[in-house]
Amino acid sequence: MVYYTKQGKNSRLTKLNFNFMWYIIPLIIIFGLGGLRVINQYERGVVLTLGKYTGTYNPGLRWILIGFQRIIKVDMRITTVDIPRQEAITKDNVPIGINAVVYFKVRNAEDAILKIENYSYATSQYALAAMRDIVGGVELDTLLTEREKLAQDIKKVVDTETDVWGIDVTAIKMQDVELPASMKRAMAAQAETEREKRAIIIKAEGEVKAAENLQKAAQILGAIPGGLSLRTLGTIEKLQPDPSKTVIFALPVEILEGLKTITAERRKIEK
C-alpha cells in the first residue's frame, strides 16, 4: 500500500508540472513575440527603460522587455511643415499677408525626443516667429526683390535655435506675399509710369540717332552733283503711290541756282 501511495503522489506531481508547462510555455511565447519591434530603414528607435533613456535602436528587428521598456520611433526623413498665412507689418508700415514652408529633418533622435515635447510643432512655431521678426525689419521693396535672401536669414535663425533639439533645418521657402488692394493699384500705376518713361527715353534716343544719320546722308548727297535732286524725286514718288493721283515734280535745285545766276548777270549788264 505504501508503494502504491508514493507512486500516486509522483503521478499527480508529474501531471501538475505538465499542466503548468502548458500554461507557462504559451505565455513565454506570447511575451517574447510581443516584445518584437520592426524599425524601418528611415527610422530610429529611442528606448526608455522604466522611463529612463537607455539607448537608440537602428533599423531592423528589435526586442524590448514588455512592461519595463518602451520604444519611440523617430522618422529621420525630411519633413515638410506649412506655415499658414500670417499678418505682418513691414518696416515702412505696410500690412501684408505672408506664408511659407519649412523643410527640416531629425539629426539626433534622442535629442528630438528628450529635449523637446513636439519637435515638429516647435520648429514650425519658431520659424513663424522668426519670419515675422525679419519681415518686420525690412521695407516692402526689399521684401519683394530679395525674398530668397530673407528666406536664408530666417533659416539661419531657426537652424541655430533648433540645433540643440537635434533638428537640422534644410530650407525655408517664402511662398506668397499678399498686398492690400490699394497698394496693388499704386504699384501698378508706378509700373505703368515707369514703362512710359522708358518708352519716351527710347523714342528720344532713336530720334537723336535718326537726326545724326540724316545729317551724314545730307552731307554725302550734297557732295554729289544732282544727289539732292534725286533724293527729292524719290521722296515725291513715295508720297503718291497711287497712279490715278497727280504727282508734282519739283525742279532740281541746280536749275534754280542756274536761273538765279543768269538773272544776276543780266542785271549787271543792264546797269
JOKATA-V349596 format. One record per residue. N is the residue number from 1. SS is DSSP state (H for helix, E for strand, C for the rest). Layout:
[[N;SS] [N;SS]]
This chain:
[[1;C] [2;H] [3;H] [4;H] [5;H] [6;H] [7;H] [8;H] [9;H] [10;H] [11;H] [12;H] [13;H] [14;H] [15;H] [16;H] [17;H] [18;H] [19;H] [20;H] [21;H] [22;H] [23;H] [24;H] [25;H] [26;H] [27;H] [28;H] [29;H] [30;H] [31;H] [32;H] [33;H] [34;H] [35;C] [36;E] [37;E] [38;E] [39;E] [40;C] [41;C] [42;C] [43;E] [44;E] [45;E] [46;E] [47;E] [48;E] [49;E] [50;C] [51;C] [52;E] [53;E] [54;E] [55;E] [56;E] [57;E] [58;C] [59;C] [60;E] [61;E] [62;E] [63;E] [64;C] [65;C] [66;C] [67;C] [68;C] [69;E] [70;E] [71;E] [72;E] [73;E] [74;E] [75;E] [76;C] [77;C] [78;C] [79;E] [80;E] [81;E] [82;E] [83;E] [84;E] [85;E] [86;E] [87;E] [88;E] [89;E] [90;C] [91;C] [92;C] [93;C] [94;C] [95;E] [96;E] [97;E] [98;E] [99;E] [100;E] [101;E] [102;E] [103;E] [104;E] [105;E] [106;E] [107;C] [108;C] [109;H] [110;H] [111;H] [112;H] [113;H] [114;H] [115;C] [116;C] [117;C] [118;C] [119;H] [120;H] [121;H] [122;H] [123;H] [124;H] [125;H] [126;H] [127;H] [128;H] [129;H] [130;H] [131;H] [132;H] [133;H] [134;H] [135;H] [136;C] [137;C] [138;C] [139;C] [140;H] [141;H] [142;H] [143;H] [144;H] [145;H] [146;C] [147;H] [148;H] [149;H] [150;H] [151;H] [152;H] [153;H] [154;H] [155;H] [156;H] [157;H] [158;H] [159;H] [160;H] [161;H] [162;H] [163;H] [164;H] [165;H] [166;C] [167;E] [168;E] [169;E] [170;E] [171;E] [172;E] [173;E] [174;E] [175;E] [176;E] [177;E] [178;E] [179;E] [180;C] [181;H] [182;H] [183;H] [184;H] [185;H] [186;H] [187;H] [188;H] [189;H] [190;H] [191;H] [192;H] [193;H] [194;H] [195;H] [196;H] [197;H] [198;H] [199;H] [200;H] [201;H] [202;H] [203;H] [204;H] [205;H] [206;H] [207;H] [208;H] [209;H] [210;H] [211;H] [212;H] [213;H] [214;H] [215;H] [216;H] [217;H] [218;H] [219;H] [220;H] [221;H] [222;H] [223;H] [224;C] [225;C] [226;C] [227;H] [228;H] [229;H] [230;H] [231;H] [232;H] [233;H] [234;H] [235;H] [236;H] [237;H] [238;H] [239;H] [240;C] [241;C] [242;C] [243;C] [244;C] [245;C] [246;C] [247;C] [248;C] [249;C] [250;C] [251;C] [252;C] [253;H] [254;H] [255;H] [256;H] [257;H] [258;H] [259;H] [260;H] [261;H] [262;H] [263;H] [264;H] [265;H] [266;H] [267;H] [268;H] [269;H] [270;H] [271;C]]
